[in-house]
Amino acid sequence: MNIKFAILGFLSWRPFSGYDLKKIFAQSQSLYWSGNNNQIYRSLVQLHQEGLLESEIQLQENNPARKLYTITALGQSALREWLTSQPEPPQLRNTFLIQLAWADQLDDKELEKLLVVYEEELKLQLLIHTERERRGSPNPARTEREKCLWRMISQNWSAVYQNELSWVHQLRSELRKFSGQTEPKERKKDHE
């Protein structure tokens, strides 16, 4: 995900501080982003330098002053241009599949344990996602259509986890056919 356009999108909703944006990204499953917080602040500075947003210092009575960012007309135009650009296909990076590719070196119990741990992690992530959605994510809801878009994004994430859980169940079922028939490659070498 291009963090700059996500920032512009949120600022098209309403003004935010860098800290507010950091919290939104941390809470949002729908807008997964694996970068660090410094990238948010660097992107804000860069977007400001490019004239895509403005900032103002907001004084607070009992708290330190904070910098509040607002999207400019140029920023709104850049966001709109990006929104009408060619969509990218999803970036499917599942490191577990790489781990699984070499899992034939494990014995049956080790492989089963690996799959159980992965399944439990998926269940946990689905539960976290469901709970975040129940509590209400910081999503704009300016129109009924926008509410629908955000709801469908959330449903997409739920479907991803549910599909992965179904796949793990199927994999475990398929592997039962080989139970007791395979010996890890490492052990085969020891016997030779």
Buried (B, 14 or more C-beta within 10 A) or exposed (E): EEBBBBBBBBBBBEBBBBEBBBEBBEBBBBBEBEEEEEBBBBBBEEBBEEEBBBBEEEEEEEEEEBBBBBBBEEBBEBBEEEEEEEEEEEEEEEEBEEEBEEBEEBBBEEBBEBBEEBBEEBEEBBEEBBEBBEEEBBBBEEEEEEEEBBBEBBEEBBEBBEEBBEEBEEBBEEBEEEEEEBEBEEEEEEEE
